[in-house]
């Protein structure tokens, strides 16, 4: 009886080893297929071009005209972003430094199809004797080569807008990143702040049908009074510092900050939301995967559809997504 059990156990172990080897071989083929189907990004970083000795700042910005000329705006110690240099070869080389007298072109821009590059800058302010919720924001219109500019103002209509927030007192600003142009020619831009009754920051979309001369409230991207993830460290401030991008599949992607006070080592992740209908309705915001920490995101979409997100503090980073922002690489 004992010898029979030994024989059974021996053949049982042999069969188990054969199955295990087959499973490993099959798994290996699966990994090879997965690797063959996955796109591997080749990313290189060139030498930096020193622009300013000011190390701690977050007001620098980039803009590109329809002719491919790139402009980098940046501050120096004791100044706003009143200096800029241009490049005609995608940033490989840069021209001489120029002074931008108004001191702030803004961090949201778009190359208009009719020519010129439009900037809308910073906080909106109430229109004197205007309608309730009507505001004005500064604008700058550059020539395609960034050699000439004209300063102006645009109107912004936000019903029920209020100045007081839990975190600061300001009217909703145009923040940073690219203004999006829809296939029908309308422009979309992001703002954040409070509407009447809000307890935390709200991220909003404003829409222009006259090439940026006037903007009207279009939709809310994200608002929650209560912390959606109370188990996380840090202070939830709502959804702010948004950046918008039009994806190759026609969706809109918005990435937003959720971190409130600047408490060391207490960082909340960036959140993302998607729209399938031109920004009218949005998916429920979800934490970036893996969690990107923690402020001031800026989105861009490459020609091949890869999504890029620059963000910072702690650190200064660039990450890439091959699935429209649902997951991000290192």
C-alpha positions as CSV (number, residue, x, y, z in Angstrom):
1,X,0.0,0.0,0.0
2,X,2.8,2.4,0.9
3,X,4.8,1.6,-2.3
4,X,1.6,2.2,-4.4
5,X,1.2,5.6,-2.8
6,X,4.8,6.4,-3.6
7,X,4.3,5.6,-7.3
8,X,1.1,7.7,-7.4
9,X,2.9,10.6,-5.7
10,X,5.8,10.3,-8.1
11,X,3.6,10.5,-11.2
12,X,1.5,13.3,-9.7
13,X,4.6,15.4,-9.1
14,X,5.9,14.7,-12.7
15,X,2.5,15.8,-14.1
16,X,2.6,18.9,-12.0
17,X,6.0,19.8,-13.2
18,X,5.0,19.3,-16.8
19,X,1.9,21.6,-16.3
20,X,4.0,24.2,-14.6
21,X,6.6,24.3,-17.4
22,X,3.8,24.5,-20.0
23,X,2.2,27.4,-18.1
24,X,5.4,29.3,-17.8
25,X,6.1,28.8,-21.6
26,X,2.6,30.1,-22.4
27,X,3.0,33.0,-20.0
28,X,6.2,33.9,-21.7
29,X,4.6,33.9,-25.1
30,X,1.9,36.2,-23.7
31,X,4.5,38.6,-22.3
32,X,6.3,38.6,-25.7
33,X,3.0,39.3,-27.5
34,X,2.2,42.1,-25.0
35,X,5.6,43.7,-25.5
36,X,5.3,43.4,-29.3
37,X,1.9,45.2,-29.3
38,X,2.9,47.9,-26.8
39,X,4.4,51.1,-28.0
40,X,7.7,51.9,-26.5
41,X,8.4,55.6,-26.4
42,X,11.9,56.8,-27.1
43,X,12.4,60.0,-25.0
44,X,15.6,62.1,-25.1
45,X,16.3,65.3,-23.2
46,X,18.6,67.8,-24.8
47,X,20.9,70.3,-23.1
48,X,19.0,73.2,-21.3
49,X,19.1,76.8,-22.5
50,X,19.5,79.1,-19.5
51,X,16.9,81.8,-19.5
52,X,16.8,83.2,-16.0
53,X,18.6,82.8,-12.6
54,X,15.3,82.8,-10.8
55,X,15.0,79.2,-9.5
56,X,11.7,79.2,-7.7
57,X,8.9,80.5,-10.0
58,X,5.8,79.1,-11.8
59,X,4.9,81.9,-14.2
60,X,7.0,80.8,-17.3
61,X,5.1,79.7,-20.3
62,X,5.5,78.5,-23.9
63,X,3.4,79.4,-27.0
64,X,3.6,78.3,-30.6
65,X,2.3,80.2,-33.7
66,X,0.6,78.6,-36.7
67,X,3.9,79.1,-38.6
68,X,5.9,77.1,-36.0
69,X,7.6,79.9,-34.2
70,X,8.0,79.2,-30.5
71,X,8.1,81.8,-27.8
72,X,9.3,81.2,-24.2
73,X,8.1,83.8,-21.6
74,X,9.9,84.0,-18.3
75,X,10.6,86.2,-15.2
76,X,13.8,87.3,-13.6
77,X,14.5,88.0,-10.0
78,X,12.2,90.8,-8.9
79,X,10.1,90.8,-12.1
80,X,7.1,89.2,-13.7
81,X,7.4,87.1,-16.9
82,X,8.3,90.2,-18.9
83,X,11.1,88.7,-21.0
84,X,10.9,86.3,-23.9
85,X,13.0,84.6,-26.6
86,X,11.8,82.9,-29.8
87,X,12.9,79.8,-31.7
88,X,12.2,78.8,-35.3
89,X,13.6,75.3,-35.0
90,X,11.5,73.8,-32.3
91,X,13.6,75.0,-29.4
92,X,17.0,73.8,-30.5
93,X,18.3,77.3,-30.8
94,X,16.9,80.6,-29.4
95,X,17.1,84.2,-30.5
96,X,18.1,87.2,-28.4
97,X,16.2,88.2,-25.3
98,X,13.3,90.6,-25.8
99,X,11.4,92.6,-23.2
100,X,7.7,92.4,-23.0
101,X,6.6,95.7,-21.5
102,X,3.2,94.7,-20.2
103,X,5.1,92.1,-18.0
104,X,2.6,89.2,-18.4
105,X,1.3,87.8,-21.7
106,X,-0.5,85.1,-19.8
107,X,-0.2,81.3,-19.5
108,X,-3.0,80.3,-21.8
109,X,-2.7,80.8,-25.6
110,X,-3.7,79.6,-29.0
111,X,-2.6,80.1,-32.5
112,X,-5.6,81.5,-34.4
113,X,-6.3,80.1,-37.9
114,X,-6.7,83.7,-39.2
115,X,-3.2,84.5,-38.0
116,X,-1.7,85.8,-34.7
117,X,-1.4,84.2,-31.3
118,X,-3.9,85.0,-28.7
119,X,-3.1,85.1,-25.0
120,X,-5.7,85.5,-22.2
121,X,-4.0,86.5,-19.0
122,X,-4.7,85.7,-15.3
123,X,-7.5,86.9,-13.2
124,X,-10.7,88.3,-14.5
125,X,-12.1,91.4,-12.8
126,X,-15.7,92.8,-12.6
127,X,-16.8,95.0,-15.5
128,X,-17.7,98.5,-14.2
129,X,-21.4,99.0,-14.6
130,X,-21.6,95.6,-16.2
131,X,-24.2,92.8,-15.9
132,X,-24.1,90.5,-12.9
133,X,-21.3,87.9,-13.4
134,X,-19.8,89.8,-16.3
135,X,-16.0,90.3,-16.0
136,X,-13.0,91.4,-18.0
137,X,-9.7,89.8,-18.5
138,X,-6.6,91.1,-20.2
139,X,-5.6,89.7,-23.6
140,X,-2.5,90.0,-25.8
141,X,-2.5,89.4,-29.6
142,X,1.0,88.6,-31.0
143,X,2.0,88.4,-34.6
144,X,3.0,85.0,-35.9
145,X,6.7,85.7,-35.5
146,X,6.1,87.3,-32.0
147,X,7.8,90.5,-33.1
148,X,4.7,92.7,-32.6
149,X,1.8,92.6,-30.1
150,X,-1.4,94.4,-29.2
151,X,-2.8,94.5,-25.7
152,X,-6.6,94.4,-25.2
153,X,-9.4,93.1,-23.0
154,X,-12.0,90.3,-23.4
155,X,-15.3,89.9,-21.6
156,X,-16.2,86.8,-19.5
157,X,-19.7,85.9,-18.4
158,X,-19.9,83.6,-15.3
159,X,-23.3,83.5,-13.7
160,X,-23.3,83.5,-9.9
161,X,-19.6,84.0,-9.6
162,X,-18.2,85.1,-6.2
163,X,-14.9,86.4,-5.2
164,X,-14.6,84.8,-1.8
165,X,-13.2,81.3,-1.6
166,X,-12.0,79.2,1.3
167,X,-8.4,79.4,0.2
168,X,-8.1,83.0,-1.2
169,X,-10.0,86.0,-2.5
170,X,-10.0,86.3,-6.3
171,X,-12.2,86.1,-9.3
172,X,-11.8,82.9,-11.4
173,X,-8.6,83.1,-13.5
174,X,-7.6,81.8,-16.8
175,X,-4.7,79.6,-15.6
176,X,-2.3,77.8,-17.9
177,X,-2.0,75.5,-20.9
178,X,-3.4,75.6,-24.4
179,X,-6.7,77.1,-25.4
180,X,-8.5,74.3,-27.3
181,X,-10.1,74.9,-30.7
182,X,-13.0,72.6,-31.6
183,X,-13.6,71.3,-35.1
184,X,-16.4,74.0,-35.6
185,X,-14.0,76.8,-34.7
186,X,-15.2,77.5,-31.2
187,X,-12.6,78.0,-28.5
188,X,-12.6,76.4,-25.0
189,X,-10.6,77.5,-22.0
190,X,-10.4,76.5,-18.4
191,X,-11.0,78.7,-15.3
192,X,-11.3,77.9,-11.6
193,X,-12.8,79.6,-8.6
194,X,-16.1,79.7,-6.8
195,X,-19.7,80.1,-7.8
196,X,-22.3,81.1,-5.2
197,X,-22.7,78.4,-2.5
198,X,-19.4,76.6,-3.3
199,X,-17.3,75.4,-0.5
200,X,-14.3,74.3,-2.5
201,X,-12.7,75.3,-5.8
202,X,-14.7,74.5,-9.0
203,X,-13.0,73.9,-12.4
204,X,-15.1,75.4,-15.2
205,X,-15.0,75.6,-19.0
206,X,-15.7,78.9,-20.8
207,X,-16.5,79.0,-24.6
208,X,-15.8,81.6,-27.2
209,X,-17.6,81.8,-30.6
210,X,-15.8,85.0,-31.8
211,X,-12.1,83.9,-31.7
212,X,-11.6,84.8,-28.1
213,X,-13.1,88.3,-28.0
214,X,-15.8,87.2,-25.5
215,X,-16.2,84.1,-23.3
216,X,-19.3,82.6,-21.7
217,X,-19.7,79.8,-19.0
218,X,-20.0,76.5,-20.8
219,X,-19.9,73.8,-18.2
220,X,-18.4,72.6,-14.9
221,X,-15.7,70.0,-15.2
222,X,-15.5,69.1,-11.5
223,X,-16.9,70.2,-8.2
224,X,-17.2,68.4,-4.9
225,X,-17.7,70.0,-1.5
226,X,-16.5,66.9,0.4
227,X,-13.1,65.2,0.0
228,X,-13.6,62.2,-2.5
229,X,-10.7,60.4,-0.8
230,X,-10.5,61.3,2.9
231,X,-8.0,58.5,3.5
232,X,-5.3,60.5,1.7
233,X,-3.0,62.9,3.4
234,X,-3.1,66.6,2.6
235,X,-5.9,69.0,2.4
236,X,-8.5,68.7,-0.3
237,X,-9.2,72.1,-1.9
238,X,-11.6,71.1,-4.7
239,X,-10.4,71.1,-8.3
240,X,-8.2,73.9,-9.5
241,X,-5.2,74.8,-11.7
242,X,-6.8,72.9,-14.6
243,X,-5.2,72.2,-18.0
244,X,-7.3,71.1,-21.1
245,X,-6.4,69.1,-24.2
246,X,-8.3,67.8,-27.3
247,X,-7.3,64.2,-27.8
248,X,-6.9,62.4,-31.2
249,X,-10.1,60.4,-30.6
250,X,-12.2,63.6,-30.2
251,X,-12.4,63.5,-26.4
252,X,-11.5,66.3,-24.2
253,X,-9.1,65.6,-21.2
254,X,-8.8,67.9,-18.2
255,X,-6.2,67.4,-15.5
256,X,-6.6,69.3,-12.2
257,X,-4.8,70.0,-8.9
258,X,-6.6,69.0,-5.6
259,X,-3.9,69.9,-3.0
260,X,-4.7,72.8,-0.7
261,X,-2.3,74.0,1.9
262,X,1.5,73.6,1.4
263,X,2.2,71.2,4.2
264,X,5.5,69.4,3.8
265,X,5.2,65.8,2.6
266,X,1.4,65.9,2.5
267,X,0.7,65.7,-1.2
268,X,-2.6,64.9,-2.9
269,X,-2.6,63.6,-6.5
270,X,-3.7,65.3,-9.7
271,X,-7.2,64.3,-10.9
272,X,-8.4,63.7,-14.5
273,X,-11.8,63.9,-16.2
274,X,-13.0,63.3,-19.8
275,X,-15.7,64.7,-22.0
276,X,-17.3,63.0,-25.1
277,X,-19.5,65.9,-26.1
278,X,-17.3,69.0,-26.6
279,X,-17.1,69.8,-22.9
280,X,-20.8,69.9,-22.0
281,X,-20.7,67.0,-19.6
282,X,-17.7,65.3,-17.9
283,X,-16.9,62.0,-16.3
284,X,-16.5,61.8,-12.6
285,X,-12.9,62.9,-11.7
286,X,-10.5,60.2,-10.9
287,X,-7.0,60.2,-9.4
288,X,-4.2,59.9,-12.0
289,X,-2.7,56.4,-12.2
290,X,-0.1,56.3,-10.8
291,X,-0.7,59.3,-8.6
292,X,1.0,62.3,-10.1
293,X,2.1,64.8,-7.3
294,X,0.8,67.4,-7.0
295,X,0.3,70.9,-8.6
296,X,0.1,73.0,-11.8
297,X,-0.3,70.4,-14.6
298,X,0.1,71.4,-18.3
299,X,-1.2,69.1,-21.0
300,X,-0.1,68.7,-24.7
301,X,-0.9,66.1,-27.3
302,X,1.8,64.9,-29.7
303,X,1.2,64.3,-33.4
304,X,1.1,60.5,-32.8
305,X,-1.6,60.9,-30.1
306,X,0.6,60.5,-27.1
307,X,-0.5,62.8,-24.3
308,X,2.1,64.7,-22.3
309,X,1.7,66.2,-18.9
310,X,4.2,68.5,-17.2
311,X,3.7,69.1,-13.5
312,X,5.7,70.0,-10.4
313,X,6.2,70.5,-6.7
314,X,7.6,68.4,-5.4
315,X,10.1,68.2,-8.2
316,X,9.5,69.1,-11.9
317,X,8.4,66.3,-14.1
318,X,7.1,65.3,-17.6
319,X,5.1,62.1,-18.0
320,X,3.6,60.4,-21.1
321,X,0.3,58.5,-21.7
322,X,-0.5,56.2,-24.6
323,X,-4.1,55.6,-23.5
324,X,-5.5,59.1,-23.5
325,X,-4.5,60.0,-19.9
326,X,-6.0,56.9,-18.1
327,X,-2.5,55.7,-17.1
328,X,0.9,57.4,-17.2
329,X,4.5,56.2,-17.5
330,X,7.5,57.1,-15.4
